[in-house]
Amino acid sequence: MEEQLKKNGSSTGPAVNFRGIWRAIKKHRTLYYKVLPTTLVVVYLIMMGYPEYYKCRVKLAPESASSNNSGSLASLASSFGLSIGNGVSAGSDAITPLLYPDLMKSTDFTTSLFDIKVQRDSDKQAMTYYEYLRDYQKSAWWTGAKKAFFGLIFGSGKGKSGKQDVSPFRLTPEQDGINSAIRRNIYCNVDKKSLVITIEVTDQDPVVCATVADSVRKRLQVAMTDYRTTKARHDLEYIKHLHQESKKNYDRACSLYAEFMDSNQEVVLESVRQKQTRLENEMQLRYNNYNALSAQLLSAMARVQQDTPAFATLECATVPLGKEGPHRGRTAIAFVFIAFMAITLWVMYKEGEMKSLFKGLN
């Protein structure tokens, strides 16, 4: 009975030979001494080539466009993570908050950011965002070496171009490169449940990062205000024109009536009375028209204000105090760990300890 228990115990015991693995590691410890420090130094040097970058986040909440009839239903659906009407309930807007990320990736929007005035943390001179991305962006050392190498072979090309007109329809190669860089630096996300807009800007300078984030927020608000109030503003301009014309016509009718009355104060002819009545009626009609257009003008001005979207700033742009990356230490430690595991597996394979390892796992 005791012999059977010993056999069962030996069969169910651990089959991994940890002592053998440790002996194999000690036997090849020189390999660890060479590979691990080399991996640490090489990875850290590579990570040193990547420039530091910062991130700034801005959060906005757009006004609710739900109607009185469907507001309760939309609120109930939103609580389950659903959306009725693609982000708007009863409105007829073609650009809903869910399309804001696509809007901010459009060429028209990104090229409008070229002229933003920015100032680096270490510089007192202001410049445009276009000039900053063109002249003051750091890159990895191997990228600069590659550009210098191909520049020697194929020529450096044209020098820095001066100020050129920007046409979203046809960008120059330099403008297209800056436009692509802006698209990579700016990220927008809209929560489908709460419709909270998160704008995230990445940049190598903390002050520029916060400046661009705040400017993007303002540009988005201006773009949506222009879109939402386009028809109302056109109607307002048209009614203003009609109002000015009606004012001129009313003033002209008043002048004609006053001149006629001044020149015919003591005349009692029937023809004079008829003309007086006609001028009075004409003046009254002009006044009624002017009065009606004045009311429409006030209504159109109120409509523009009503259609202007409102955004609540949940998180404003602030200069980041710490860098977002790159995480050089973490990356170096991770690669050292990977190198350690790779060497250990190779040592176990060479010393014949892999079979015991797989047997223990099985």
C-alpha positions in Angstrom: 0.0 0.0 0.0 2.8 2.4 0.9 4.7 1.6 -2.3 1.5 2.3 -4.3 1.1 5.7 -2.6 4.7 6.6 -3.3 4.3 5.7 -7.0 1.1 7.8 -7.2 2.8 10.7 -5.4 5.8 10.5 -7.7 3.6 10.4 -10.8 1.5 13.4 -9.7 4.4 15.5 -8.5 6.0 18.3 -10.4 7.8 17.2 -13.5 9.6 20.5 -14.2 13.3 20.2 -13.3 13.8 23.7 -11.8 17.2 22.8 -10.5 18.3 21.7 -14.0 16.9 25.0 -15.5 18.8 27.0 -12.9 22.0 25.1 -13.6 21.6 25.8 -17.3 21.1 29.5 -16.6 24.2 29.6 -14.4 26.2 27.8 -17.0 25.4 30.4 -19.6 25.3 33.4 -17.4 28.0 35.1 -19.5 25.5 35.2 -22.3 23.0 37.0 -20.1 25.8 39.5 -19.0 26.4 40.3 -22.7 22.9 40.4 -24.2 20.8 42.0 -21.5 22.9 45.2 -21.0 23.4 45.4 -24.7 19.6 45.2 -25.2 19.0 47.8 -22.6 21.5 50.3 -24.1 20.4 49.7 -27.7 16.7 50.1 -26.9 17.2 53.1 -24.8 19.3 54.8 -27.5 16.6 54.1 -30.0 13.9 55.5 -27.8 16.1 58.5 -27.1 15.7 59.3 -30.8 12.0 59.8 -30.5 11.1 63.4 -29.5 9.0 64.0 -26.4 5.4 64.9 -26.9 2.5 66.3 -24.9 -1.3 66.0 -25.0 -4.1 68.4 -24.2 -7.7 67.4 -24.0 -10.8 69.6 -24.3 -14.4 68.4 -23.7 -17.5 70.0 -25.0 -21.2 69.2 -24.6 -23.5 70.5 -27.5 -27.0 71.7 -26.9 -29.8 69.2 -27.0 -31.8 69.3 -30.2 -34.6 67.0 -29.0 -38.2 68.1 -29.4 -40.9 68.0 -26.8 -42.6 65.0 -28.3 -39.6 62.7 -28.7 -37.4 64.0 -25.9 -38.5 61.4 -23.4 -38.1 58.6 -25.9 -34.6 59.8 -27.0 -33.6 60.1 -23.3 -34.7 56.6 -22.6 -32.9 55.2 -25.7 -29.8 57.1 -24.7 -29.7 55.5 -21.3 -29.4 52.1 -23.1 -26.6 53.4 -25.3 -28.9 53.8 -28.3 -29.3 56.8 -30.6 -32.5 57.9 -32.3 -32.0 59.9 -35.5 -28.2 59.6 -35.7 -27.5 61.9 -32.8 -30.4 64.3 -33.3 -34.0 63.5 -32.6 -36.3 65.8 -34.5 -33.8 68.2 -36.1 -33.0 68.1 -39.8 -29.2 68.9 -39.5 -27.0 67.1 -42.0 -24.0 67.5 -39.7 -24.8 65.8 -36.4 -22.4 65.7 -33.4 -21.5 62.1 -34.5 -20.0 63.5 -37.7 -17.8 66.1 -36.0 -14.7 63.7 -36.1 -15.2 63.4 -39.9 -15.6 67.2 -40.2 -12.4 67.8 -38.3 -10.5 65.5 -40.6 -11.7 67.3 -43.7 -9.2 69.3 -45.7 -11.3 72.5 -45.4 -11.2 72.3 -41.6 -7.5 71.3 -41.3 -6.3 73.9 -43.8 -8.2 76.6 -41.8 -5.8 75.9 -38.9 -2.7 76.9 -40.9 -3.0 80.5 -39.8 -3.4 79.9 -36.0 -0.9 82.0 -34.1 1.2 79.9 -31.8 4.2 80.6 -29.5 6.7 78.0 -28.2 7.4 77.7 -24.5 11.1 78.6 -25.1 10.4 81.3 -27.7 8.9 84.8 -27.4 8.2 85.1 -31.1 4.8 84.2 -32.4 4.4 82.3 -35.6 1.7 80.5 -37.6 0.9 76.9 -36.9 2.0 76.2 -40.5 5.4 77.7 -39.9 5.8 75.9 -36.6 5.1 72.5 -38.1 7.3 73.2 -41.1 10.4 74.6 -39.3 10.3 73.6 -35.7 9.4 69.9 -35.6 11.9 67.4 -34.2 12.2 63.9 -35.7 14.1 60.8 -34.9 17.8 60.9 -35.7 17.5 58.2 -38.3 14.8 60.1 -40.1 17.1 63.1 -40.4 20.0 60.9 -41.6 17.8 59.4 -44.2 16.7 62.8 -45.5 20.3 64.0 -45.6 21.4 60.9 -47.5 18.7 61.1 -50.1 19.3 64.9 -50.3 22.9 64.3 -51.2 22.0 61.8 -53.9 19.0 63.4 -55.4 19.6 67.0 -54.4 18.1 69.0 -51.6 15.3 70.3 -53.8 13.9 73.8 -53.5 14.5 75.9 -50.4 11.8 76.8 -48.0 9.0 78.4 -49.9 7.6 81.7 -49.0 4.0 82.4 -48.1 1.6 80.8 -50.6 -2.1 80.9 -51.1 -3.8 77.9 -49.6 -6.5 76.2 -51.8 -8.1 73.1 -50.3 -8.9 72.1 -53.9 -5.2 71.9 -54.9 -2.5 71.7 -52.2 1.2 71.9 -52.8 3.3 68.9 -51.7 4.5 70.9 -48.7 1.0 72.0 -47.8 -0.2 68.4 -48.1 2.5 67.3 -45.7 1.5 69.9 -43.2 -2.1 69.0 -43.6 -1.4 65.3 -42.9 0.6 66.3 -39.8 -2.3 68.2 -38.5 -4.6 65.3 -39.0 -2.3 63.1 -37.0 -2.0 65.6 -34.2 -5.7 66.2 -33.8 -8.1 63.6 -32.6 -11.8 64.0 -32.0 -14.2 61.5 -30.4 -17.9 61.8 -29.7 -19.6 59.6 -27.0 -22.6 58.0 -28.7 -24.5 57.9 -25.4 -23.9 61.4 -24.0 -22.7 63.2 -27.2 -19.8 64.7 -25.2 -17.2 65.8 -27.7 -13.5 65.1 -26.7 -10.8 66.9 -28.7 -7.3 65.7 -28.1 -4.2 67.5 -29.5 -0.7 66.0 -29.5 2.4 68.2 -30.0 6.0 68.5 -29.1 5.6 71.8 -27.2 3.2 72.1 -24.2 2.2 75.7 -24.9 1.6 75.1 -28.6 -0.4 72.0 -27.6 -2.8 73.9 -25.4 -3.0 76.8 -27.8 -4.0 74.5 -30.7 -6.5 72.6 -28.6 -8.3 75.8 -27.6 -8.2 77.1 -31.2 -9.6 73.9 -32.6 -12.5 74.1 -30.0 -13.2 77.7 -31.2 -13.0 76.8 -34.9 -15.4 73.9 -34.4 -17.9 76.2 -32.7 -17.5 78.8 -35.4 -17.9 76.2 -38.2 -21.1 74.7 -36.6 -22.5 78.2 -35.9 -22.0 79.2 -39.5 -23.6 76.0 -40.7 -26.6 76.2 -38.4 -27.3 79.9 -39.0 -26.6 80.0 -42.8 -30.2 80.1 -43.9 -31.3 82.4 -41.0 -28.5 84.9 -41.8 -29.4 84.9 -45.5 -33.0 85.6 -44.6 -31.9 88.3 -42.2 -29.9 90.0 -44.9 -32.8 89.9 -47.3 -35.2 91.3 -44.8 -32.7 94.0 -43.9 -32.6 95.0 -47.6 -36.4 95.1 -47.8 -36.6 97.0 -44.5 -34.3 99.7 -45.8 -36.2 100.0 -49.1 -39.5 100.3 -47.2 -38.0 102.9 -45.0 -36.9 104.9 -48.0 -40.3 104.6 -49.6 -42.1 105.6 -46.4 -39.9 108.7 -46.0 -40.5 109.6 -49.7 -44.2 109.3 -49.2 -44.1 111.4 -46.1 -42.1 114.1 -48.0 -44.5 114.1 -50.9 -47.5 114.4 -48.6 -45.9 117.2 -46.6 -44.9 119.2 -49.7 -48.4 118.8 -51.1 -50.1 120.0 -47.9 -47.7 123.0 -47.6 -48.4 124.1 -51.1 -52.2 123.6 -50.9 -53.2 124.8 -47.4 -56.0 127.2 -48.5 -57.1 125.3 -51.6 -60.6 123.7 -51.4 -60.8 122.2 -54.8 -62.2 118.6 -55.0 -59.3 117.5 -57.1 -56.9 118.7 -54.4 -58.8 116.8 -51.8 -58.7 113.6 -53.9 -55.0 113.9 -54.4 -54.6 114.6 -50.6 -56.6 111.4 -49.9 -54.5 109.4 -52.3 -51.3 110.7 -50.8 -52.5 109.9 -47.3 -53.4 106.3 -48.4 -50.1 105.9 -50.1 -48.3 107.1 -47.0 -50.3 104.8 -44.8 -49.6 101.8 -47.0 -45.9 102.6 -46.9 -46.1 102.9 -43.2 -47.9 99.6 -42.8 -45.3 97.9 -45.0 -42.5 99.4 -43.1 -44.1 98.4 -39.8 -44.6 94.8 -40.9 -41.0 94.5 -42.2 -39.7 96.0 -38.9 -41.5 93.2 -37.0 -40.1 90.6 -39.5 -36.6 92.1 -39.0 -36.8 91.6 -35.3 -38.1 88.1 -35.8 -35.2 87.3 -38.2 -32.7 88.6 -35.7 -34.2 86.4 -33.0 -34.2 83.4 -35.4 -30.4 83.8 -35.9 -29.9 83.9 -32.2 -32.2 80.9 -31.7 -30.3 78.8 -34.4 -26.9 79.6 -32.9 -25.7 76.4 -31.3 -24.5 76.5 -27.7 -21.6 74.5 -26.4 -20.8 73.9 -22.7 -17.1 73.6 -22.1 -16.7 70.6 -19.7 -12.9 70.7 -19.7 -11.0 73.7 -21.0 -7.5 73.7 -22.5 -4.6 73.9 -20.1 -0.9 73.6 -20.6 0.2 70.0 -19.8 2.7 69.8 -17.0 4.1 66.4 -17.8 5.0 64.8 -21.1 2.8 62.1 -22.5 5.6 60.1 -24.0 7.7 58.3 -25.2 8.0 55.9 -22.2 11.6 55.1 -22.6 12.2 53.3 -19.3 9.1 51.1 -19.6 10.0 50.2 -23.2 13.6 49.4 -22.3 12.5 47.2 -19.4 10.0 45.4 -21.6 12.6 44.5 -24.2 15.1 43.4 -21.6 12.4 41.0 -20.2 11.7 39.7 -23.7 15.4 39.2 -24.3 15.8 37.4 -20.9 12.9 35.0 -21.8 14.3 34.4 -25.3 17.8 33.6 -23.9 16.3 31.3 -21.3 14.3 29.3 -23.8 17.4 29.0 -26.0 19.5 27.8 -23.0 16.9 25.3 -22.0 16.7 24.0 -25.6 20.5 23.6 -25.8 20.7 21.9 -22.4 17.8 19.5 -23.1 15.5 21.0 -20.5 12.6 21.8 -22.9 11.2 18.3 -22.7 10.8 18.4 -18.9 9.2 21.9 -19.3 6.6 20.7 -21.7 6.0 17.5 -19.8 5.4 19.6 -16.6 3.0 21.9 -18.5 1.1 18.9 -19.8 
